Amino acid sequence: MSASNLTVTLGDVAAAAGVSVSTASRALSGNAKACRISDATADRVRNHARRLGFRPNLLARSLQSRRSGLLGVVVPDVANPFFAAIAKEVTRGAEETGRSVLLADSGESSDREVKLVAELQARRVEGLVVCPVGVDSDHLEAANAAGTPVVVVDRGFRGGSLPTVTSDHRGGAERLVEHLVGLGHRAIGIVQGRPGTLPNDDRLRAARRTLAAAGVPADDVPVAGDGFTERSGYESAARLLADRPDVTALFAFSTPNAFGALRAAAEAGRSVPDDLAMVCFDEVPHVEFLRVSLTAAAQDVRRLGRTAAEVMAERLETGRPPRRRRYTVPVKFVARASSGGPLPGAGARRTRSRELVPAGAPR
């Protein structure tokens, strides 16, 4: 920050924009709509503030407005590119409304998540965007009821009142299994993530339903895994391949699961895709550059984070609950090398990439 920026006052910005000091203050508060400031006026004030290099006194503004200017974001693992991308988009959205983000890592621990939510409330964050770890939403419902708006992203809950932004888990899983079935596979093993979470259970139900339609009873579908991690993917795939050597394909519920499963397959002497086909839900950067690029149901991670940020911004600006409770983001099926070609005698053909757009999805 240059020394001159320290001398620029709110009055200077107001004079440059041709508005009163109180109007300039409201326009820069991040709550222009709630304050009945037109978009054109708010944009003009913000543009002049940027041009002049104005930096608000955040402490004074917080004390005066009783708003901290902070948004809390809690993710299960900041080192995971998927959650890092969500946090990045939420941060961008927060900055566009004049807020900063406090990012917290729950470490895939439900107890730690509860503790972090309480700590962020104590820091007077204006809202919470949370990628939950478990299936219990009581602490988030309590925070929301106490006046700290909560938006859930990725791992939602089946009940409750919290606005939730998720991918089309069912549609993506159905498309991946249809692809494998179309290539002639019936003995498909599932390397799942964390049982009980909405993404995991929706994907599992959809996979079983699609296999049942192809004549494979649910009891004949081997399932293993207890987390969305490389370690879980490795251990569960190793166990599954040892117990069911007849398996010809694996469906991993996340890219980390797939990375672990690839190692397990190699150690078991199963070459992907020659001896074992593999598909995965989720996609992280550079998967197309792996030795065997992964066929995937690619989540639009940027859109997940951006939608969560927009839902939170609307909630904070209007002071009212969002118009909708569920926001479903489409996924895109991408066929790559890991699923291989048709099994001998299957008479199948390669499927083409297409976007899965569920009814009522945001555009």
C-alpha positions in Angstrom: 0.0 0.0 0.0 1.4 3.4 -0.9 1.6 6.3 1.6 -0.9 8.3 -0.4 -3.6 5.6 0.0 -3.5 6.3 3.8 -4.7 9.8 3.2 -7.7 8.9 1.0 -10.9 9.2 3.0 -14.4 8.0 2.5 -15.3 11.7 1.9 -12.9 11.8 -1.1 -14.6 8.7 -2.6 -18.0 10.2 -2.1 -17.0 13.5 -3.7 -15.5 11.8 -6.7 -18.6 9.7 -7.1 -21.0 12.6 -6.6 -22.8 11.0 -3.6 -23.1 11.7 0.1 -20.7 10.1 2.5 -23.4 7.9 4.0 -24.3 6.6 0.5 -20.7 5.9 -0.3 -20.4 4.0 3.0 -23.5 1.9 2.3 -22.3 1.2 -1.3 -19.0 -0.1 0.0 -20.5 -2.1 2.8 -21.2 -5.2 0.7 -24.9 -4.7 1.4 -25.8 -2.2 -1.2 -29.1 -3.8 -2.2 -30.3 -4.1 1.4 -29.5 -0.4 1.8 -31.5 0.4 -1.4 -28.5 1.6 -3.3 -28.9 1.1 -7.1 -26.4 -1.1 -8.9 -25.2 1.8 -11.0 -24.5 4.0 -8.0 -22.8 1.1 -6.1 -20.6 0.3 -9.1 -19.7 4.0 -9.6 -18.6 4.3 -5.9 -16.6 1.1 -6.0 -14.9 2.2 -9.2 -13.8 5.5 -7.7 -12.7 3.8 -4.5 -10.4 1.5 -6.6 -9.1 4.4 -8.7 -8.2 6.4 -5.6 -6.8 3.5 -3.8 -9.2 3.8 -0.9 -8.7 1.3 2.0 -11.5 1.3 4.5 -10.8 1.1 8.3 -12.2 -2.4 8.8 -12.1 -2.2 12.5 -14.1 1.0 12.6 -16.5 -0.2 10.1 -17.1 -3.4 12.0 -17.7 -1.5 15.3 -20.1 0.9 13.6 -22.1 -1.6 11.5 -21.7 -4.6 13.9 -20.6 -6.5 10.8 -17.2 -8.1 10.8 -16.7 -8.2 7.0 -15.6 -11.8 7.4 -16.9 -15.1 5.9 -16.0 -18.4 7.5 -15.2 -21.3 5.1 -14.7 -24.9 6.5 -13.5 -27.7 4.2 -12.4 -31.3 5.1 -8.9 -31.0 3.5 -7.3 -27.9 2.2 -4.6 -30.0 0.5 -7.2 -31.7 -1.7 -7.4 -29.8 -5.0 -11.2 -30.3 -5.1 -11.8 -28.5 -1.8 -9.0 -26.0 -2.5 -10.8 -25.0 -5.7 -14.2 -24.6 -3.9 -12.5 -22.4 -1.3 -10.9 -20.3 -4.0 -14.2 -19.6 -5.7 -15.9 -18.8 -2.4 -13.1 -16.4 -1.6 -13.4 -14.7 -4.9 -17.2 -14.3 -4.4 -16.6 -12.9 -0.9 -14.1 -10.4 -2.1 -16.5 -9.1 -4.7 -18.9 -8.2 -1.9 -16.2 -6.5 0.2 -15.6 -9.4 2.6 -12.6 -11.5 3.5 -12.4 -15.2 4.2 -11.3 -17.1 7.2 -10.5 -20.6 5.9 -10.5 -23.6 8.3 -9.5 -27.2 7.7 -11.6 -29.8 9.6 -9.2 -32.6 8.7 -12.1 -35.0 7.9 -13.0 -34.9 11.6 -16.6 -34.2 12.6 -15.6 -33.2 16.1 -13.1 -30.7 14.8 -15.7 -29.3 12.4 -18.0 -28.6 15.3 -15.2 -26.9 17.2 -14.2 -24.8 14.1 -17.8 -23.7 13.5 -18.1 -22.5 17.1 -14.7 -20.6 16.9 -15.7 -18.9 13.7 -19.0 -17.8 15.3 -17.0 -16.4 18.2 -15.0 -14.4 15.7 -18.3 -12.9 14.5 -18.2 -14.1 10.9 -21.2 -12.9 8.9 -21.8 -16.3 7.4 -20.4 -19.8 7.1 -19.8 -21.9 3.9 -19.2 -25.5 5.0 -18.2 -28.7 3.2 -19.4 -31.1 6.0 -17.5 -34.2 7.0 -20.3 -36.3 8.5 -24.0 -36.8 8.4 -25.0 -34.7 11.5 -26.1 -31.2 10.7 -27.2 -30.2 14.3 -24.3 -27.8 14.8 -24.8 -26.1 11.5 -28.6 -25.8 12.0 -27.9 -24.3 15.4 -25.5 -21.7 14.0 -28.0 -20.8 11.3 -30.8 -20.4 13.9 -28.5 -18.3 16.0 -28.1 -15.7 13.3 -25.0 -16.9 11.4 -26.3 -17.9 7.9 -24.9 -21.2 6.7 -24.6 -22.5 3.1 -23.6 -26.2 2.7 -21.6 -27.2 -0.4 -20.7 -30.6 -1.9 -21.6 -33.0 1.0 -25.1 -32.0 1.8 -27.8 -33.5 4.2 -31.0 -35.2 3.3 -33.2 -33.2 5.7 -33.0 -29.9 7.4 -33.4 -26.3 6.2 -29.9 -25.4 5.1 -29.4 -24.2 1.5 -27.2 -26.8 -0.2 -25.1 -26.8 -3.4 -24.2 -30.2 -4.7 -23.2 -31.9 -7.9 -25.5 -34.3 -9.7 -24.1 -37.3 -7.9 -26.8 -39.7 -9.2 -26.6 -38.7 -12.8 -22.9 -38.9 -12.9 -22.7 -42.3 -11.3 -25.4 -43.6 -13.7 -23.5 -42.4 -16.7 -20.2 -44.0 -15.6 -21.8 -47.4 -14.9 -23.8 -47.2 -18.2 -20.5 -46.6 -19.9 -18.9 -49.7 -18.4 -22.0 -51.8 -19.0 -21.9 -50.6 -22.6 -18.4 -52.0 -22.9 -19.6 -55.4 -21.7 -18.7 -55.2 -18.0 -20.9 -56.8 -15.4 -18.4 -57.7 -12.7 -17.9 -54.1 -11.5 -16.3 -53.4 -8.1 -17.1 -50.2 -6.3 -14.3 -48.3 -4.4 -16.5 -46.0 -2.3 -15.7 -42.9 -0.2 -17.2 -42.2 3.2 -20.4 -44.2 3.8 -23.2 -42.1 5.1 -22.3 -38.9 3.3 -24.8 -37.7 0.7 -22.3 -37.9 -2.3 -21.2 -41.4 -1.4 -24.7 -42.8 -0.8 -26.2 -41.1 -3.9 -23.5 -42.5 -6.1 -23.8 -46.0 -4.6 -27.5 -46.1 -5.0 -27.3 -44.9 -8.6 -24.6 -47.4 -9.4 -26.5 -50.3 -7.9 -29.7 -49.3 -9.6 -28.0 -49.0 -13.0 -26.3 -52.4 -12.6 -29.7 -53.9 -11.5 -31.2 -52.7 -14.8 -28.4 -54.5 -16.6 -29.2 -57.8 -14.7 -26.7 -57.6 -11.9 -28.3 -58.0 -8.4 -27.2 -55.6 -5.7 -25.8 -58.5 -3.6 -23.4 -59.3 -6.5 -21.9 -55.9 -6.6 -18.7 -55.8 -4.4 -18.3 -52.6 -2.4 -15.3 -51.5 -0.3 -14.0 -48.3 1.2 -14.4 -45.9 4.1 -13.1 -42.5 3.0 -12.4 -40.3 0.0 -8.6 -40.7 0.3 -5.8 -42.3 -1.6 -5.1 -44.6 1.4 -8.8 -45.8 1.5 -8.8 -46.3 -2.3 -5.6 -48.4 -2.1 -6.6 -50.6 0.8 -10.2 -51.2 -0.4 -9.2 -51.9 -4.0 -6.5 -54.3 -2.9 -9.0 -56.1 -0.7 -11.7 -56.1 -3.3 -9.4 -57.4 -6.1 -8.1 -60.2 -3.8 -11.6 -61.2 -2.8 -13.2 -60.9 -6.2 -10.6 -61.8 -8.9 -13.5 -62.0 -11.4 -13.9 -58.2 -11.3 -13.2 -56.6 -14.7 -13.8 -53.0 -13.8 -13.6 -50.6 -10.9 -15.7 -47.5 -10.2 -13.8 -45.2 -7.8 -15.9 -42.6 -6.0 -13.2 -39.9 -6.1 -10.0 -39.1 -7.8 -7.9 -39.8 -4.7 -9.7 -43.2 -4.4 -8.8 -43.8 -8.0 -5.1 -43.0 -7.4 -5.0 -45.5 -4.6 -6.9 -48.1 -6.7 -4.4 -47.7 -9.6 -1.6 -48.6 -7.2 -3.5 -51.6 -5.8 -4.2 -52.8 -9.3 -0.6 -52.6 -10.3 0.5 -54.5 -7.3 -2.1 -57.1 -8.0 -0.7 -57.5 -11.5 -3.8 -56.0 -13.2 -2.9 -53.6 -15.9 -5.3 -50.6 -16.5 -7.0 -50.7 -18.9 -5.8 -54.0 -20.5 -6.7 -56.3 -17.6 -8.9 -53.9 -15.6 -11.1 -51.0 -16.7 -11.4 -48.0 -14.3 -13.6 -45.0 -14.0 -14.0 -42.4 -11.3 -16.3 -39.7 -10.1 -14.6 -36.3 -9.5 -11.8 -34.8 -11.4 -8.7 -32.9 -10.4 -6.3 -30.9 -12.6 -3.9 -32.9 -14.8 -5.7 -36.3 -14.6 -5.6 -36.3 -18.4 -1.8 -36.4 -18.2 -1.5 -39.5 -16.1 0.1 -42.5 -17.7 -3.4 -43.9 -18.0 -5.8 -40.9 -18.2 -9.0 -41.4 -16.2 -12.5 -41.7 -17.5 -14.5 -39.5 -15.2 -17.7 -37.8 -14.3 -16.1 -34.4 -13.9 -17.6 -32.1 -11.3 -17.7 -28.4 -12.1 -15.8 -27.3 -9.0 -15.6 -23.7 -9.9 -19.4 -23.5 -10.4 -20.0 -25.3 -7.1 -17.9 -22.7 -5.2 -19.3 -19.8 -7.2 -22.9 -20.9 -6.6 -22.3 -21.2 -2.9 -20.8 -17.7 -2.8 -23.8 -16.3 -4.7 -26.3 -18.0 -2.4 -24.5 -16.6 0.6 -24.2 -13.1 -0.9 -28.0 -13.1 -1.6 -28.7 -14.2 2.0 -26.5 -11.5 3.5 -27.7 -8.7 1.3 -31.5 -9.4 1.6 -31.5 -10.8 5.1 -33.9 -13.5 4.0 -33.4 -17.2 3.4 -32.6 -18.2 -0.2 -35.5 -18.8 -2.6 -34.4 -22.4 -3.0 -33.0 -25.0 -0.7 -31.3 -27.3 -3.3 -28.9 -26.2 -6.0 -27.7 -29.0 -8.3 -24.7 -28.5 -10.5 -24.4 -30.7 -13.6 -21.4 -33.0 -14.1 -19.7 -33.8 -17.4 -18.9 -37.4 -18.6 -15.4 -37.6 -20.1 -14.3 -40.9 -21.7 -10.6 -41.4 -21.6 -8.1 -44.3 -21.8 -8.7 -45.9 -18.4 -12.0 -47.5 -19.3 -10.5 -49.2 -22.4 -12.4 -50.7 -25.2 -15.2 -53.3 -25.4 -14.6 -56.7 -23.7 -14.1 -59.5 -26.3 -17.4 -60.6 -27.6 -19.4 -57.8 -25.9 -20.3 -56.0 -29.2 -20.3 -52.7 -27.4 -19.3 -49.3 -28.7 -17.6 -46.3 -27.1 -19.9 -43.7 -25.6 -19.5 -40.0 -26.3 -19.0 -37.2 -23.8 -22.1 -35.3 -22.8 -23.1 -33.0 -20.0 -25.6 -34.2 -17.5 -28.1 -31.5 -16.7 -30.7 -32.5 -14.1 -34.1 -30.9 -14.1 -34.1 -27.5 -12.3 -30.4 -27.2 -12.3 -29.0 -23.6 -12.3 -27.6 -22.3 -15.5 
